[in-house]
Amino acid sequence: MKSLSKLAAFALVGIAALASPAHAALKEGTQAPDFTLPAYLAGQPFTFKLADALKQGPVVVYFFPAAHTSGCNLEAHLFSQAIDKFKALHATVIGVTAGNTDQLAAFSKETEHCSGKFPVAADEGAKVAKQYDATLMMRPGWSDRTSYVIDSSGKITYVYSALNPNKHVENTLDAVKALEHK
């Protein structure tokens, strides 16, 4: 019985750790690391280059743990619902993951996820996530749920890190809107 109680206590501590926001090390005002990754848009492969996207305006780079997992499914769906608002502000949205990268082509086109409205990129080995200090502490080979807004000069203007996907879209959209007023 005592071991069951200990197991329950460890489970609660783990859940509490998951529920609390993580803190990304890259701070606002930092130059965003440039990257080029294989990506998919509506199931079609292409190469995403941050430098090229920044020529069009601000970029929202959102790291997520893995395609076809509950929180990531919800987050992708929320971004797909809001994508027209980002586009109206000349912002590009790119999802980046190190988890389940073999499933990104399908994930990018499925209507319950990305709906073909924005690209998702495969970050094998979480190399880019490491540069952005966005790796999942519990699973270092995967990316954490961390969102960055990068202005067209390449500076990070907003960072939000939380495993709960509910506020990433709203917060990054507000941060992109704030760029319009600078």
JOLIN-V964667 format. One record per helix or strand of 3 or more residues. SS is the DSSP state (~ for helix, > for strand). FROM is the first residue (numbers start at 1). LEN is the number of residues. If there is no record, write none. Layout:
ss->SS from->FROM len->LEN
ss->SS from->FROM len->LEN
This chain:
ss->~ from->2 len->18
ss->> from->36 len->6
ss->> from->44 len->6
ss->~ from->50 len->5
ss->> from->59 len->5
ss->~ from->70 len->19
ss->> from->92 len->6
ss->~ from->101 len->9
ss->> from->119 len->4
ss->~ from->124 len->8
ss->> from->139 len->5
ss->> from->146 len->5
ss->> from->155 len->7
ss->~ from->165 len->16
